[in-house]
Amino acid sequence: MSIKTGQQRGVTLIELVMFIVIIGVALAALLQVLNFTTRNSADPVRQKQALMIAESLLEEVRLAGFTYCDPTDPKTTQATGAADCNIRESFGQGTGGEPIGTRPYDNINDYVDTAGVAKAAFDNANGKLTDLNGNVMDVDGYTATVTVRPAVLNGIGATGTSADTDVLRITVEVAYDGTTLALDTYRTRYAPTFP
């Protein structure tokens, strides 16, 4: 087999220039994607950290007692309504003669002062976010609030501002980097004799 003298071998200058242009454009696009990904890669970590903070604080509030009477009232386990109490449970600490305590509070209503109004109930005296034991959380740039309000769920409960309801809606909001993450849950008074 012999090669004819008129056949072309290699690439022309135009083909070489086109190849370099195409590779350059593709490489520039790839570098922009990598730059964008690197710049925004910390966001999921901050979001997951905010979610963990919100879940733990929401669980703390949800696990608090939900009784008609203040848990220090001897009638707490027998009361079938707020009228049966010596010390009625209401929103805020120290209301109705109940003692003021520290976290975790003995009743859900103690986490807020007023129904439907957000409160930074998880901060210490210096305004720092703390865990259940009062230790400052080693996280920067996060703030958390809780809102507790009476609610109606499947025909049970009532809306308004009274703590004498059978359903509460609890919302914990964690703010960071100009973003707010909110988690909601409901707590029902499933039996008057159980906190």
Secondary structure, DSSP 8 states (H G I E B T S, - for coil): ----TTS--S--HHHHHHHHHHHHHHHHHHHHHHHHHHHTTTHHHHHHHHHHHHHHHHHHHHTSB--SB-TTSTTTTT-SSGGG-SSB--SSTTGGG-----SS-SBGGGG-SSTT--B-TTB-TTS-BB-TTS-B-S-SS-EEEEEEEE-EETTEE--SS-S--SEEEEEEEEEETTEEEEEEEEEE---TT--
